[in-house]
Amino acid sequence: NITDPAVSLYGDMQVDISLPLDLLFTLGWGMRQDHAEGDQWNLYNWKDPESKKDTAADHFSEMEGSQLMTSLYSQLECDIIKKMLILYLGARFDRWKNYDGKSRYNITEKEYSATTDWNISPRASIVFKPGLEALSVKLESLKASAGSAYNPPTIYQLYKYWMSGTTKEYNPNPDLKPEKSFSWEAGGDISFF
């Protein structure tokens, strides 16, 4: 039997500001607060979730933790050639805080100190809309973009012990760091008829 109550609170504000020279500036702020708990018991009758005993052997796993993620982001849209060539430049600042973490597996109890991390993720993209058409085929746009991303671990990845079936056991890793990546893409849009 597993219980995993979790609570999440989100907030987001964004404003778009039109500037001279066909520029559009977007500024935003975001916040996410998470709190999760988890308990795992052995059941004596798998059909009855109340057939458990609160002993170290039967209540073999529990965890709890909280996270706060705040972000500040911006983007500048530059219409270089009127509705034909558009450049986007942006950046996002993320701050992650993980706190009140604790777990117990069988009789081993651990409390974890708070961890914080931050990251700046830039991005850029360009869109070209040539409007070329031949033989009922229209080249709508060509585009390319590049940027970085940031993804912190979840509370469950940091603190939760769990089992899959009777043989696979998964341990938490409170030392996990946020994932950071860089990617790019290029492509186009074509319409027919």
C-alpha positions in Angstrom: 0.0 0.0 0.0 1.4 3.4 -1.0 0.2 6.9 0.0 1.7 9.9 -1.8 -0.1 13.1 -1.0 1.4 16.1 -2.8 0.5 19.8 -3.0 1.6 22.2 -5.7 1.0 26.0 -5.9 1.7 27.9 -9.1 1.9 31.5 -10.0 2.8 33.4 -13.2 2.7 37.0 -14.4 3.7 38.3 -17.8 3.6 41.7 -19.5 4.2 42.5 -23.2 5.6 46.0 -24.0 5.6 47.4 -27.6 8.7 49.4 -28.3 9.7 51.6 -31.3 11.2 50.0 -34.4 8.8 47.1 -34.3 10.2 45.6 -31.1 8.1 43.6 -28.7 9.6 43.1 -25.2 8.1 40.4 -22.9 8.9 40.2 -19.2 7.6 37.5 -16.9 7.9 36.0 -13.4 6.9 32.5 -12.4 6.8 30.6 -9.1 6.1 27.0 -8.2 6.0 25.5 -4.6 5.8 21.8 -4.1 5.4 19.7 -1.0 5.2 15.9 -1.1 4.9 13.1 1.4 5.1 9.3 0.9 4.4 6.3 3.1 4.7 2.6 2.1 3.4 -0.4 4.0 3.3 -4.1 3.5 -0.2 -5.4 3.4 -1.4 -8.7 4.9 -4.4 -8.8 2.5 -3.8 -7.0 -0.8 -7.6 -6.4 -1.1 -7.8 -4.5 2.2 -5.7 -1.3 2.4 -6.2 -1.2 6.2 -4.5 -4.6 6.7 -1.2 -3.1 7.8 0.8 -2.8 11.0 2.8 0.4 11.9 6.0 -1.4 12.6 9.5 -0.8 11.1 9.2 -4.0 9.2 5.7 -3.3 7.8 5.8 0.5 7.5 9.1 0.2 5.7 9.3 3.6 3.9 8.3 7.2 4.4 9.5 10.5 3.0 8.7 14.2 3.0 10.1 17.3 1.4 9.4 20.7 -0.2 10.7 22.7 -3.1 10.4 26.3 -4.3 11.3 27.3 -7.9 11.2 31.0 -8.9 11.9 32.3 -12.4 12.3 35.6 -14.1 12.3 35.5 -17.9 12.4 37.9 -20.8 12.2 37.9 -24.6 12.8 40.5 -27.3 11.0 40.0 -30.6 12.6 42.0 -33.5 10.7 42.4 -36.7 13.8 42.9 -38.9 12.0 42.8 -42.3 8.3 43.6 -41.9 6.6 40.2 -41.2 9.2 38.4 -43.2 12.3 38.1 -41.0 11.8 37.9 -37.2 14.5 37.5 -34.6 13.7 36.3 -31.0 16.3 36.7 -28.2 15.5 35.5 -24.7 16.8 34.5 -21.3 15.4 32.8 -18.2 16.8 33.0 -14.7 15.7 30.1 -12.4 16.4 29.7 -8.7 15.6 26.3 -7.1 15.5 25.6 -3.4 14.9 22.2 -1.9 14.2 22.0 1.9 12.7 20.1 4.8 13.8 16.8 3.3 13.7 13.6 5.3 13.2 9.9 4.7 13.1 6.6 6.5 13.8 3.1 5.1 13.2 0.2 7.5 14.9 1.6 10.7 17.3 4.0 8.9 16.1 7.6 9.3 17.8 10.6 7.5 17.2 14.3 7.5 18.7 16.3 4.7 20.0 19.9 4.6 18.5 22.5 2.3 20.0 22.8 -1.2 19.8 25.7 -3.6 20.9 26.2 -7.2 20.4 28.8 -9.9 20.8 29.0 -13.6 20.5 31.4 -16.6 19.2 29.8 -19.8 19.6 31.9 -22.9 17.8 31.2 -26.2 17.7 32.7 -29.7 15.7 31.9 -32.8 15.1 33.3 -36.3 12.1 32.9 -38.6 12.1 33.7 -42.3 8.7 33.8 -44.1 9.5 34.1 -47.8 6.0 33.5 -49.1 7.3 31.6 -52.1 4.7 29.6 -54.0 5.0 27.3 -57.1 2.8 24.5 -58.4 0.3 24.7 -55.4 3.2 24.3 -53.0 4.0 27.2 -50.7 7.1 27.7 -48.5 5.6 29.2 -45.4 8.7 29.6 -43.3 12.2 28.5 -42.5 13.3 28.7 -38.9 16.2 27.9 -36.6 16.6 28.1 -32.9 19.1 27.3 -30.1 18.9 27.5 -26.4 19.6 25.9 -23.0 17.3 24.3 -20.5 17.3 23.6 -16.8 15.3 20.9 -15.0 15.7 20.3 -11.2 15.0 16.8 -9.7 11.6 16.1 -8.1 11.1 15.5 -4.4 10.4 11.8 -5.1 13.8 11.4 -6.9 15.6 13.0 -4.0 14.0 11.3 -1.0 11.7 8.3 -1.9 12.6 4.7 -1.5 10.3 2.4 -3.4 10.1 -1.1 -4.8 8.8 -2.4 -8.1 7.4 -6.0 -7.7 9.5 -8.0 -5.3 12.9 -7.7 -6.8 13.7 -4.1 -7.9 14.5 -1.7 -5.2 15.0 2.0 -6.0 16.9 4.3 -3.6 16.6 8.1 -3.4 19.5 10.3 -4.2 19.5 13.6 -2.2 22.7 14.6 -4.0 21.1 14.8 -7.4 21.8 18.1 -9.2 19.5 19.8 -11.7 19.9 18.7 -15.3 21.2 21.3 -17.8 21.1 20.9 -21.5 21.8 22.7 -24.7 19.8 22.0 -27.9 19.2 23.4 -31.4 16.8 22.8 -34.2 16.2 23.9 -37.7 13.2 23.3 -39.9 10.5 24.8 -42.1 6.8 24.8 -42.9 5.4 23.9 -46.3 1.7 24.0 -47.3 0.2 22.2 -50.3 -2.8 23.3 -52.4 
